[in-house]
Amino acid sequence: MTPTQDGPTAETTAPAPDPETRTVSRRVELVATVLLALATVVTAWSAFQSTKWSGVQANSYAAAGAARAESTRASTEAGELMTLDVTACASWIDAVASEPRAGKSSGLGDDGSYDPVDGTQSEFLYTRFRPEMVPAFDAWLATDPLHDDDAPRTPFLMPTYRLDAQERADAELDRAESLSATARRANQNGDNYVLTSILFASVALFAALSTKLVHRTARRGLLGLAAVLFVVSTVVVLSFPKEV
């Protein structure tokens, strides 16, 4: 009879691991490790860029607010100066109209020319016009507004009437709009980098999970998905503007 072995004396032999399975597993682990490393690096870069663009956004909005405040201040100053010019012009017109009645020469010719007469109220007012107003006022008188119905009604409608304060206000307002547009672009760029961070985090997750799967097809499929997602995300992130 052939002796039998049973109980604790029985020996079992485990099946030898499949060499091909071991090779595939090493390859999967190597590719997954590389993808994990690259995805981590690019995720950190995207987070850095997102933070930088957030700083650009904050600085641009702050500068835009300051520019708008300066525009408002300059616009208020321009309004005050224009009020002074209107008052001075109205006073001059009253003086020119009243001087002939008082037997004085106003210096205003029939052709609309004006030659200030020393000692008159109109001369006093004219010589105290603001420098920004004088060119427009002289150009307005040259159009003979007293006799030409097509002449501008007031000197303030003349192209030569320009207020430096108003030009500053317009320039600051344009600057504020430009800075606001920069802030909006920076906000969008920051959001784009946050999105790519999520994509690269997904790459790292898929790569890590692929090493835990037993089924070969599922393992390769998940790793392939991670690789494709990494390539697409990398191409996308390279197209974004960089802030250094």
C-alpha positions, 0 to 999 in steps of 0.5 A: 500500500502506498502511504498517505500524508494527511493532517499537519504533515501534508505539504501544499505547493503554491502555483508559480507566478506567471512571468508575463503577469509580473512583467506587465505589473512592473511596466504598469507600475513604472508608467503609473509612477512616471505619470504620478510624478509628472502630474504632481509637478504640473499640478504644483505649477498650475497652483502657482500660476493660479496664485500669481494670476490672483495677485494680478487680479487683485492689484489690477482691481485696486489700481482701477479703483484708484484710477476711477477715484482720480477720474472723479476728482479731475472731473469735479475739478473740470466742472468747477473750472467750466463754471468759472469760465461760464460766469466770467464769459457772462459777466464780460457780455454784460459789461460789453452791453452796458458800456456803450449805454454808459458812453464808454467804448467797449472795444467790440467792433461791428465785424465782431473783432474785439480790442480791449479798452484800458480801464473798462470793466470788459477789459478787466474781465477779459484780461482775467480769463483763464488761459485755457479759455482765451483761445476758444473765446478769441476763436468764438469772437472771430466767427462774428456771433453777433451777426452770424446766425451759424456761429456757435452760440457760446465759446464753450462749443468751440473745438479749441475749448479744452480743459486739462482737468477733463482730459485727465479725467477721461484718461484716468477713466480709460485707464480704469477700464483697461485695468478692469479688463486686465483684472477680468482676464487675470481672473479667467486665467486663474480659473483656467489653471485651477481647472487644469489642477483638477485634471492633473489630480484626476490623472494622478488618481487614475494612475494610482488606481491602475496599480491596484486592479487585478484584471489586466484589461481594466488595469491597462484601460485605466492607465491608458485613460490617465496617459491620454488625460495627461497629454491633453491637459498638458497641451491645454496648460501650455496654451495658457498665458504665464505669469512670472 
